[in-house]
Amino acid sequence: MKFKLLYFGEILINPKKRAQHISDIRMQFHPQLKKLVEHQPWTNMTKFMQPGATKSPITTRHIGGIDWNPIITPNLKLIAELDIQMLHPEIVGLARSDIDNRIKTLLDGLRAPQNEHEIGANTPRDIGPIYTLLDDDHLVTKLSINTSHLLSTNMFDPNTVRTPDTLFMMIDVNVRVVEGNLENLPFMV
């Protein structure tokens, strides 16, 4: 199964408030992932995504007073391959910040928090479960990154503050089944 995630905003390599920065990144992906699980084959899984559900193939994590629903989990025997198109305002080849730390920050934003210290203070607590792509970033088994110059940001929200760390990313996600079972059978099509 394949789908795309989009991101427009800052990806900082060493933010002062790291947990909040990661949380802001997660919150850009949350509505996209929430919409994704409204479609097949995820609709078969949503009945298991409730806190306290029995025989849940997806583990709802309760951390810091918030329910987190990662959609790619070890329980489902799913892994992810990511192909990232990263457009940035810097001239290609003259980057002011390194790509590996930006990708690490992005991967942290794609996964569920592991403890309450990884949740930003401004993370909404009243919107129901927050969806993340990954239970943990070890579920990414293939990573491809292409960078290019972002020629214009006029097509994006005019209220967004633009800095040299503002990026636009298109993330192609390829969900793969590691080991077939009844819960992940719809993903093998």
Secondary structure, 3 states (H helix, E strand, C coil): CEEEEEEEEECCCCCCCHHHHHHHHHHHHHHHHHHHCCCCCHHHCHHHCCCCCCCCCCCCEEECCEEEEEEECCCCCEEEEEEEEEEECCCCCCCCCCHHHHHHHHHHHHECCCCHHHCCCCCCCCCCCEEEEECCHHHEEEEEEEEEECCCCCCCCCCCCCCCCEEEEEEEEEEEECCCCCCCHHHHC
